[in-house]
Amino acid sequence: MPEVYLDGSKIDFEDSGKNLTIGELIVSLESELIRHRRFVLELWVDGEKLDNWRESLFLKKPVSSHGDFKLNTASVDAIALEGIDIVQEYLRVIKSNITVCVRDLRIGNIGDTELSPIFEGLIEVVKTLDALTQGGGRYGIDLFKENPGVFYQPLLKNMEALKNAKDSGDAVLAADILEYELHPLIEEIEEKVFHKGV
């Protein structure tokens, strides 16, 4: 019978039919953890830490095929605050990149202007905000003043317009989109979505 440890403490565990999957074990444990606003952050199996285990076919394997499981949990609140800090830092960096790109575009350097960090940063911001919104909802945590989802479409619209301007070689239009559309939109997100001091 495999041994199961949660945050270093051995827990009573029984798989009499030997058909419980690893995913079912984790779902069962997390259903108990939810009232403590905790979730499984790390999974160690037979002494080896698994990366990306939540997206793995490994979760369909039977628990009985391994010797021990060590699950480490984390506070939802702490992880959510860390996620919010990361998003806010991304937004500050994106605004800084916009300033540099606008300067380059205004002097006609559309070919040399590097817009990909802006695009990549905004995609990460949307993905992280969406994950935080869903996670916060699951645990009953109101992380934002306003639902960040209302800003996804305007962000995507501006990114598409910016890509089209760059592809057509229109440096003035690209600079205008960055300076007069995207930059103010990011500032609006910062003001309307995040609580002060968060």
C-alpha positions as CSV (number, residue, x, y, z in Angstrom):
1,M,0.0,0.0,0.0
2,P,1.5,3.4,-1.0
3,E,2.2,5.9,1.7
4,V,0.7,9.4,1.3
5,Y,2.2,12.5,3.1
6,L,0.5,15.9,3.1
7,D,2.9,18.7,4.1
8,G,5.2,16.2,5.8
9,S,2.6,14.4,7.8
10,K,1.5,10.9,6.9
11,I,-2.2,10.6,6.3
12,D,-4.6,7.7,6.6
13,F,-5.2,6.4,3.2
14,E,-6.9,3.3,1.9
15,D,-7.3,2.1,-1.7
16,S,-8.8,-1.3,-1.0
17,G,-9.9,-1.9,-4.6
18,K,-6.5,-0.7,-5.9
19,N,-8.2,1.3,-8.6
20,L,-8.0,4.8,-7.3
21,T,-6.1,7.1,-9.7
22,I,-3.5,9.7,-8.7
23,G,-5.9,12.4,-10.0
24,E,-8.7,11.2,-7.9
25,L,-6.5,11.1,-4.8
26,I,-5.5,14.8,-5.4
27,V,-9.1,15.9,-6.1
28,S,-10.2,14.2,-2.8
29,L,-7.5,15.9,-0.8
30,E,-8.1,19.3,-2.4
31,S,-11.8,19.1,-1.6
32,E,-10.8,18.9,2.0
33,L,-8.2,21.6,1.7
34,I,-10.5,24.1,0.1
35,R,-12.1,25.1,3.4
36,H,-8.6,26.0,4.7
37,R,-8.0,28.0,1.5
38,R,-5.1,25.7,0.5
39,F,-4.3,23.7,-2.5
40,V,-1.7,21.1,-3.6
41,L,1.3,23.0,-5.0
42,E,3.9,20.3,-5.4
43,L,3.7,16.6,-6.0
44,W,6.5,14.2,-5.3
45,V,6.2,10.6,-6.3
46,D,8.7,7.9,-5.2
47,G,11.2,10.7,-4.2
48,E,11.0,12.6,-7.5
49,K,9.3,16.0,-7.8
50,L,7.0,16.2,-10.8
51,D,6.7,19.3,-13.0
52,N,3.5,20.1,-14.9
53,W,1.8,17.2,-13.2
54,R,-1.7,18.8,-13.4
55,E,-1.6,18.6,-17.2
56,S,-0.2,15.1,-17.3
57,L,-1.6,11.7,-18.2
58,F,0.2,10.6,-15.1
59,L,-2.9,11.6,-13.1
60,K,-4.8,8.7,-14.7
61,K,-2.3,6.1,-13.4
62,P,-3.4,4.1,-10.3
63,V,-2.1,5.1,-7.0
64,S,-1.1,1.5,-6.3
65,S,1.6,1.6,-9.0
66,H,3.8,3.8,-6.8
67,G,5.4,3.5,-3.3
68,D,4.9,7.0,-1.8
69,F,3.3,10.3,-2.5
70,K,4.3,13.6,-0.9
71,L,2.0,16.5,-1.5
72,N,3.0,20.0,-0.4
73,T,0.3,22.6,-0.1
74,A,0.3,26.4,-0.3
75,S,-2.1,29.2,0.8
76,V,-4.4,30.4,-2.0
77,D,-4.1,33.9,-0.6
78,A,-0.3,34.0,-0.7
79,I,-0.2,32.6,-4.2
80,A,-2.9,35.0,-5.4
81,L,-1.0,38.0,-4.0
82,E,2.2,36.8,-5.7
83,G,0.3,36.5,-9.0
84,I,-1.1,40.0,-8.6
85,D,2.4,41.4,-7.9
86,I,3.7,39.6,-11.1
87,V,0.9,41.0,-13.2
88,Q,1.5,44.6,-11.9
89,E,5.2,44.2,-12.6
90,Y,4.5,43.0,-16.1
91,L,2.2,46.0,-16.7
92,R,5.0,48.4,-15.6
93,V,7.5,46.7,-17.9
94,I,5.1,46.8,-20.8
95,K,4.5,50.5,-20.3
96,S,8.2,51.1,-20.3
97,N,8.6,49.1,-23.5
98,I,5.8,51.1,-25.1
99,T,7.6,54.3,-24.3
100,V,10.8,53.0,-26.0
101,C,8.8,51.7,-29.0
102,V,6.9,54.9,-29.5
103,R,10.2,56.9,-29.6
104,D,11.6,54.5,-32.2
105,L,8.5,54.6,-34.3
106,R,8.2,58.4,-34.2
107,I,11.6,58.6,-35.9
108,G,10.6,56.0,-38.5
109,N,12.3,52.9,-37.3
110,I,9.3,50.5,-37.8
111,G,11.5,47.7,-39.1
112,D,13.8,47.7,-36.1
113,T,11.1,48.3,-33.5
114,E,10.7,45.2,-31.3
115,L,7.0,44.8,-30.5
116,S,7.1,41.1,-29.5
117,P,7.9,41.8,-25.8
118,I,4.8,43.9,-25.6
119,F,2.7,41.3,-27.3
120,E,4.1,38.4,-25.2
121,G,3.8,40.5,-22.0
122,L,0.1,41.3,-22.7
123,I,-0.7,37.6,-23.5
124,E,0.9,36.6,-20.1
125,V,-1.0,39.4,-18.3
126,V,-4.4,38.1,-19.8
127,K,-3.6,34.5,-19.0
128,T,-2.5,35.3,-15.4
129,L,-5.5,37.6,-14.8
130,D,-7.8,34.9,-16.1
131,A,-6.2,32.2,-13.9
132,L,-6.4,34.5,-10.8
133,T,-10.1,35.3,-11.5
134,Q,-11.0,31.6,-11.9
135,G,-8.9,30.6,-8.8
136,G,-10.2,33.4,-6.7
137,G,-13.8,32.5,-7.6
138,R,-13.3,28.9,-6.7
139,Y,-12.0,29.8,-3.2
140,G,-14.4,32.8,-2.7
141,I,-11.7,35.4,-2.9
142,D,-12.5,38.8,-4.5
143,L,-9.1,39.7,-5.8
144,F,-10.0,42.6,-8.1
145,K,-12.1,45.8,-7.8
146,E,-13.5,45.2,-11.3
147,N,-13.6,42.1,-13.4
148,P,-10.4,42.1,-15.5
149,G,-12.3,40.2,-18.2
150,V,-13.9,43.3,-19.5
151,F,-10.4,44.5,-20.7
152,Y,-9.4,41.4,-22.6
153,Q,-11.3,42.3,-25.8
154,P,-10.0,45.9,-26.0
155,L,-6.4,44.6,-25.4
156,L,-6.7,42.0,-28.2
157,K,-8.3,44.6,-30.5
158,N,-5.4,47.0,-29.9
159,M,-2.8,44.2,-30.4
160,E,-4.4,43.2,-33.7
161,A,-4.5,46.9,-34.9
162,L,-0.8,47.3,-33.8
163,K,0.2,44.1,-35.7
164,N,-1.6,45.3,-38.9
165,A,0.1,48.8,-38.6
166,K,3.5,47.2,-38.3
167,D,2.9,44.7,-41.1
168,S,1.8,47.5,-43.4
169,G,4.9,49.6,-42.5
170,D,2.8,52.5,-41.0
171,A,5.1,53.7,-38.2
172,V,2.9,56.7,-37.4
173,L,-0.2,54.6,-36.9
174,A,1.7,52.0,-34.8
175,A,3.1,54.8,-32.6
176,D,-0.4,56.3,-32.2
177,I,-1.9,52.9,-31.2
178,L,0.8,52.4,-28.6
179,E,0.7,55.9,-27.2
180,Y,-2.9,56.9,-27.4
181,E,-4.7,53.5,-27.2
182,L,-2.7,50.8,-25.5
183,H,-0.8,52.8,-22.9
184,P,-4.0,54.5,-21.6
185,L,-5.8,51.2,-21.6
186,I,-3.0,49.7,-19.4
187,E,-3.3,52.6,-17.0
188,E,-7.0,52.1,-16.9
189,I,-6.5,48.4,-16.0
190,E,-4.1,49.4,-13.3
191,E,-6.6,51.9,-11.8
192,K,-9.8,50.0,-12.1
193,V,-8.7,46.3,-11.6
194,F,-6.3,46.4,-8.7
195,H,-7.0,47.4,-5.1
196,K,-4.8,50.1,-3.6
197,G,-1.8,48.7,-1.8
198,V,-2.1,45.3,-3.6
